[in-house]
Amino acid sequence: MPFGLVNAPGTFQRMMDATLRGLTWQTCLVYLDDVIVFSKGDMGRHVVELAAVMERLANAGLSLKVSKCSFATERLEYLGHELDADGVRPMPSLVHSVQEFPVPTDVTELKRFVHMAGYYRRFVPDFARKAAPMTKLLRKGVVWRWAEPQQHAFECLKEAHTSRPLLVYPDFSRPFKLVTDASKVGLRAALTQDQGQGEQPVAYASKINSPTVAKYSITDLECAAAVWAV
């Protein structure tokens, strides 16, 4: 497929989805030309599942470049994340970039930081509220003024990335727990699951309230959080 065509990524993704239909989310995940084959059993099972994916690709006339492949690895980096048997973590190099980012001096630099830190927002509980003092400066017509609330938010988000928080893989054979909360500032939710070691996070989500939603009563806000999270 030629490079640069507007519809190329979408078309290629649909082709890959069709090629691996029935295997995705069971033994593999695919994003464009990045394919992960995972197994819950031993190496013998992994070899069988890897062969199934290879057969599908071969039947579709697709080939792989060996130098870009990793086989039988216990840890790998994928789309800015580090994956292993325990779950998913932010990639060390990108976390380092967040931690070393200098204090923004204008809107352009602030946008860069918020977008960089926001890439891992599902790892950070209540990300939207923590970032709110900074994101307010990104609104149209707001005069730039970096003060103590913005500096605190900046340092808070850096600190939230320091531990490289772990999110476990969802196990759809087990029940999930969805915990929500609300305030006048925003809504937040945490999806957790007990996989034998107590409740562990699968993902976090949060958002800032619009001026209209911010006027809701506490009861209505809590209901809004539940509806939004589901």
C-alpha positions as semicolon CSV with decimal commas, in nm:
position;residue;x (nm);y (nm);z (nm)
1;M;0,000;0,000;0,000
2;P;0,142;0,344;-0,095
3;F;0,255;0,571;0,189
4;G;0,087;0,905;0,246
5;L;-0,267;0,824;0,136
6;V;-0,526;0,976;0,371
7;N;-0,729;0,656;0,402
8;A;-0,430;0,418;0,411
9;P;-0,416;0,363;0,792
10;G;-0,788;0,290;0,822
11;T;-0,788;0,063;0,518
12;F;-0,484;-0,129;0,640
13;Q;-0,633;-0,169;0,988
14;R;-0,956;-0,309;0,846
15;M;-0,756;-0,555;0,636
16;M;-0,559;-0,670;0,941
17;D;-0,876;-0,699;1,149
18;A;-1,034;-0,916;0,880
19;T;-0,720;-1,128;0,844
20;L;-0,699;-1,204;1,216
21;R;-1,071;-1,211;1,291
22;G;-1,147;-1,467;1,560
23;L;-0,794;-1,451;1,699
24;T;-0,785;-1,089;1,815
25;W;-0,836;-1,050;2,189
26;Q;-0,808;-1,430;2,216
27;T;-0,446;-1,491;2,120
28;C;-0,333;-1,166;1,957
29;L;-0,377;-0,790;1,936
30;V;-0,317;-0,584;1,626
31;Y;-0,264;-0,213;1,561
32;L;-0,179;-0,151;1,196
33;D;0,142;-0,351;1,138
34;D;0,215;-0,410;1,508
35;V;0,093;-0,755;1,615
36;I;0,127;-0,910;1,960
37;V;0,070;-1,282;2,013
38;F;0,010;-1,368;2,379
39;S;-0,057;-1,692;2,563
40;K;-0,179;-1,783;2,910
41;G;-0,039;-2,134;2,899
42;D;0,305;-2,288;2,853
43;M;0,550;-2,253;2,565
44;G;0,389;-2,539;2,375
45;R;0,058;-2,357;2,366
46;H;0,231;-2,033;2,270
47;V;0,397;-2,201;1,972
48;V;0,060;-2,334;1,854
49;E;-0,105;-1,993;1,886
50;L;0,188;-1,821;1,716
51;A;0,162;-2,067;1,429
52;A;-0,210;-1,991;1,392
53;V;-0,137;-1,619;1,355
54;M;0,147;-1,686;1,110
55;E;-0,080;-1,906;0,900
56;R;-0,344;-1,633;0,879
57;L;-0,085;-1,377;0,771
58;A;0,064;-1,614;0,512
59;N;-0,278;-1,695;0,367
60;A;-0,340;-1,321;0,327
61;G;-0,013;-1,285;0,133
62;L;0,156;-1,091;0,412
63;S;0,519;-1,139;0,514
64;L;0,717;-1,041;0,824
65;K;1,065;-0,893;0,859
66;V;1,252;-1,112;1,107
67;S;1,473;-0,826;1,228
68;K;1,160;-0,646;1,350
69;C;1,018;-0,947;1,532
70;S;1,066;-1,065;1,890
71;F;0,978;-1,422;1,984
72;A;0,910;-1,589;2,321
73;T;0,981;-1,273;2,520
74;E;0,852;-1,210;2,872
75;R;0,858;-0,831;2,840
76;L;0,819;-0,595;2,545
77;E;0,749;-0,234;2,456
78;Y;0,437;-0,166;2,253
79;L;0,292;0,170;2,151
80;G;0,462;0,353;2,436
81;H;0,382;0,089;2,697
82;E;0,578;-0,189;2,865
83;L;0,395;-0,522;2,877
84;D;0,476;-0,828;3,084
85;A;0,290;-1,110;3,260
86;D;0,175;-0,879;3,541
87;G;0,014;-0,612;3,326
88;V;0,084;-0,282;3,151
89;R;0,308;0,003;3,264
90;P;0,413;0,334;3,107
91;M;0,737;0,300;2,912
92;P;1,040;0,417;3,116
93;S;1,179;0,647;2,847
94;L;0,850;0,835;2,806
95;V;0,800;0,861;3,182
96;H;1,151;1,009;3,202
97;S;1,051;1,268;2,941
98;V;0,753;1,370;3,155
99;Q;0,963;1,389;3,470
100;E;1,235;1,596;3,304
101;F;1,001;1,838;3,128
102;P;1,088;2,197;3,226
103;V;0,830;2,435;3,373
104;P;0,623;2,566;3,079
105;T;0,669;2,932;2,993
106;D;0,390;2,967;2,737
107;V;0,081;2,793;2,600
108;T;0,272;2,599;2,337
109;E;0,500;2,438;2,594
110;L;0,208;2,369;2,826
111;K;0,019;2,193;2,548
112;R;0,320;1,970;2,489
113;F;0,338;1,874;2,855
114;V;-0,035;1,813;2,897
115;H;-0,047;1,598;2,583
116;M;0,263;1,405;2,689
117;A;0,134;1,339;3,041
118;G;-0,218;1,280;2,910
119;Y;-0,099;0,986;2,700
120;Y;-0,089;0,791;3,026
121;R;-0,402;0,941;3,183
122;R;-0,567;0,599;3,221
123;F;-0,285;0,512;3,464
124;V;-0,346;0,820;3,682
125;P;-0,648;0,839;3,916
126;D;-0,840;1,166;3,877
127;F;-0,606;1,293;3,606
128;A;-0,849;1,561;3,482
129;R;-0,890;1,727;3,822
130;K;-0,516;1,715;3,892
131;A;-0,444;1,879;3,556
132;A;-0,732;2,130;3,576
133;P;-0,529;2,433;3,694
134;M;-0,304;2,392;3,389
135;T;-0,573;2,307;3,133
136;K;-0,759;2,625;3,232
137;L;-0,472;2,820;3,077
138;L;-0,535;2,645;2,744
139;R;-0,885;2,787;2,707
140;K;-0,941;3,048;2,441
141;G;-0,912;3,404;2,571
142;V;-0,747;3,313;2,902
143;V;-0,448;3,531;2,991
144;W;-0,130;3,333;3,065
145;R;-0,047;3,340;3,436
146;W;0,159;3,057;3,581
147;A;0,102;3,066;3,957
148;E;0,113;2,832;4,257
149;P;-0,194;2,622;4,153
150;Q;-0,040;2,553;3,812
151;Q;0,301;2,471;3,962
152;H;0,139;2,232;4,210
153;A;-0,056;2,059;3,933
154;F;0,260;2,034;3,723
155;E;0,453;1,869;4,006
156;C;0,157;1,648;4,100
157;L;0,134;1,498;3,751
158;K;0,508;1,442;3,740
159;E;0,489;1,262;4,074
160;A;0,196;1,050;3,954
161;H;0,414;0,910;3,675
162;T;0,716;0,841;3,896
163;S;0,603;0,500;4,021
164;R;0,514;0,378;3,670
165;P;0,176;0,249;3,794
166;L;0,063;-0,097;3,687
167;L;-0,269;-0,179;3,522
168;V;-0,369;-0,545;3,513
169;Y;-0,508;-0,710;3,201
170;P;-0,887;-0,750;3,208
171;D;-1,003;-1,106;3,266
172;F;-1,348;-1,133;3,110
173;S;-1,418;-1,458;3,293
174;R;-1,422;-1,267;3,624
175;P;-1,650;-0,988;3,750
176;F;-1,539;-0,626;3,736
177;K;-1,598;-0,349;3,986
178;L;-1,666;0,006;3,865
179;V;-1,615;0,278;4,126
180;T;-1,724;0,633;4,046
181;D;-1,702;0,969;4,220
182;A;-1,808;1,324;4,142
183;S;-1,747;1,679;4,249
184;K;-1,826;2,024;4,116
185;V;-1,492;2,014;3,935
186;G;-1,523;1,682;3,752
187;L;-1,612;1,314;3,733
188;R;-1,385;1,015;3,784
189;A;-1,403;0,638;3,764
190;A;-1,188;0,336;3,835
191;L;-1,238;-0,006;3,678
192;T;-1,091;-0,276;3,904
193;Q;-1,086;-0,652;3,923
194;D;-0,994;-0,913;4,182
195;Q;-0,776;-1,172;4,009
196;G;-0,674;-1,345;4,330
197;Q;-0,464;-1,068;4,483
198;G;-0,737;-0,827;4,587
199;E;-0,884;-0,545;4,382
200;Q;-0,637;-0,417;4,123
201;P;-0,686;-0,133;3,871
202;V;-0,765;-0,214;3,510
203;A;-0,807;0,151;3,405
204;Y;-0,884;0,497;3,537
205;A;-1,093;0,766;3,368
206;S;-1,176;1,125;3,451
207;K;-1,315;1,442;3,297
208;I;-1,376;1,806;3,386
209;N;-1,737;1,917;3,418
210;S;-1,887;2,163;3,175
211;P;-2,030;2,483;3,333
212;T;-2,378;2,331;3,302
213;V;-2,291;2,001;3,470
214;A;-2,101;2,184;3,744
215;K;-2,433;2,334;3,858
216;Y;-2,587;1,992;3,924
217;S;-2,670;1,888;4,279
218;I;-2,434;1,635;4,440
219;T;-2,688;1,357;4,387
220;D;-2,723;1,441;4,018
221;L;-2,346;1,464;3,983
222;E;-2,302;1,118;4,132
223;C;-2,564;0,982;3,889
224;A;-2,393;1,162;3,600
225;A;-2,062;1,000;3,697
226;A;-2,219;0,653;3,699
227;V;-2,387;0,704;3,360
228;W;-2,072;0,851;3,204
229;A;-1,846;0,578;3,340
230;V;-2,068;0,297;3,211
